[in-house]
């Protein structure tokens, strides 16, 4: 049975029955600052929910790692709020130096905690609990989870998405993800799934002792 996880507490990883991946702290109906951290350290990065990406627009995000490159085709029509948020964070450099802090082979790789998961100041005790200092609104999920899909991580609380995201490694993950059907889908890996697989293969544990870093994350308009 594939292990499933919830938001990582400061001192431990909790295993639960439903797959709930980490986002920033807090809850509420509208985006508000996180209770901890210093999101303003990123300078030009957003401090509240960014504008949605307009309908019909697409972007390509390229994630560089030491194990290769991953290209992601983003589609506004899937989740305009979440896609606009992801693009804004990528464009301001929030994801540069951030690691894939959680790995479940055959299921997902998860990263994006720029608060506690950014090298060289990675906090191994708290990585996976941080976010950008705000949260975004939920959106309906209308697409299907499958290998190569990229979606936003969250807790079970409403409007709990921040900066963390995951890449689905296998079609077999569909059942667990679809049972919740709340992880806003951004798009799909258009090239470099072999890199995602290599990141999974390199991990020595679900929370890797030497996590793979996103050395550069850039955005282009097709």
N, C-alpha and C positions, 0 to 999 in steps of 0.2 A: 504493500500500500504506500502511495506517495505521501510523505509527511506534508502537513498543511500548517500554515503559520498565521499568527496575528501580529499586530504592532509589537516590535521588540521592546520590552521594558529595559530600563537602564542597565540592569544587572543580569538579565536572562532572556532566553528565547522561549516563548510560550507556544506549545502545540495545541491546536484546537481542531474541532471537527470541520469547520468551514474555512476555505482559503481566504484570509483577509490580510492583505499586505500593507506595510506601514506607509503612513503619510505624516503630516505634521500634527502637532498636538491640538487639543481643543475640539469644540463642536459649535454648531450654530447654523442659522439659516443663511447668513451672508458671510463673505470673506472677512476675517478679522486677523490681527497679528497673532502669531504663535506666542505661547506663554514663555518660551525660553529662546536663547540664541541671539545672534547679532546679524540679522539678514541685511542690515544696512551696510555691512562690510563689503558687499558686492557692488556698491556704488551705483552704477547705472541700472541695476536690476530692479524689476518691479517690486513694490511694497504692498500692492493690493492686486486683486484680480485684473489681469490685462484685458485689452479688448479682444473679443472673439475674432477668429480669422473669417473674413467675409465668405458667404456661400459660394461654392463653386471653385474656390481657390485651392491650390496645392503648393506644397513646399517639399524640398528634399533636405533631410538632415543627415549629415555624414559624421559618424562617430569613429574617431581614430583611437586605436588601442595598440599596445605592444604586441598583440597577437593578430592584428589585422584590422580591417576597416569594415564598418557596418553602415550601409546606406538605408535610410528609412523614408518611404514615400508617405507624406502626411496629407490627409484630405479633410478640409474644413467641414464637408458635409457629414462626416462621421460624428464629430464632437467639436463644434466650433469654439466653445469656451476652452476645453482642454487643449485643443490644438493651438489656439492663440497663446495660451499660457506656456506650453512647451516651447514654442518658437521664441517667445519673449525671453525665457530663461536661457535658451541656447544662444541667442544673439548677444546677450549681455555677458556671456562667459561663465555663467553660473555652473554649468556642468563640466567645465574644463578642470581636469585634475580629480574629478569625483570618481569613486570606485563602484564596481558592481559588488555590493556588499552581501548579497544573498544569492545563493545558487542551489537549485534543485535540479539535477540532471534529468532529462526527459520531461521536465515540467516548465520551469522558467528560470531566467536570470533577472535579477532586480538591482537597480541602482538609482542614483539621482539625489542622494542625501547630501546636498552641498553644505549643510550646517555642521555635520559631524563626520562626513565621509569624504572630505576633500584633502588630498595630499598636498603638502607634506605634514599637515596638522591633523591627520585623521585620528579620531577618538574611537579606539576599538571597543570601548565599553558602551558607547552611546550610538555608534553608527547604526542607522536604520530607524532611529527615533526622531530625526530632524526633518526640517522643511525650509521653505523660503521665507517664512515669517507671515504668511497669509494662507488662506484656503480658497478654493474656487467652488462654484456651484455645481451640483450634480446635473447630469444630462442623461437622457434615455440611451440605452445601448441597443442599437438596431442591427448591428453586424454580428458575425459569428466568430468566436475565438477559435484559432487554429494555428498551426506552426507558422511562425513569422509575424504574427500579429503583435503590435506594440500597443500597450494600454497603460493607463495611469493606475498607480497603487493607491490604496485607501484603507481606512479602518472600516468598522461596521457603522460608525456614526455618519449621519447625513453631512454632506458638504465637507468631507474630510480630506479631499485631494489637495496635495501641495505640489511637490516637485518630483517625487519618486515615481518611477515607471518600471515596467517589466517587458521582456520579450518572451513570447511563448515558444518553447522548444519543440513541442510535439502536439499533433492532433489529439493525442490521448488526454491532454490537459483540458479539453473542451468541457467535459462533464463537470469537473470541479468549478471551473470558472463560470460556466453557464448557470450553475445552480444559484449563484448570487446575481450574475448578470448586471453588476453595478460598476464594473471597471471600464471607465470611458475609453473607447478605442480611438487611437490616434491615426493609425494607418498600418503599414506592413513593411517588413524588411524587403527591399527590392534587390539588394545584393549584399552578400557577406554573411549569410546564415552559417557558413562554415566557421566564421569568427565567433559567432554566438555559441556554437557547439564547442569550439576550442576553449572558450571562457568557462563553460560548464565542466569540461574535461579537466581543466587545470585546477579546479577547486579541491581542497583537501577536506572540506566540511561545508555544511550549509552556510555558515558564516566563515568564509575562507580566512585563513591566517595571513595569506598574502594576496589580497584581492586585486583583480585586474582594474587598471585605471583607464578612464576615458581621457586621453591626453589632450584631445581637441574635439570640440563639437561645433560644427558650422552649419549654416542654413543657406540654401540656394533656392531661387525661384525657377522652376523648369521653363 
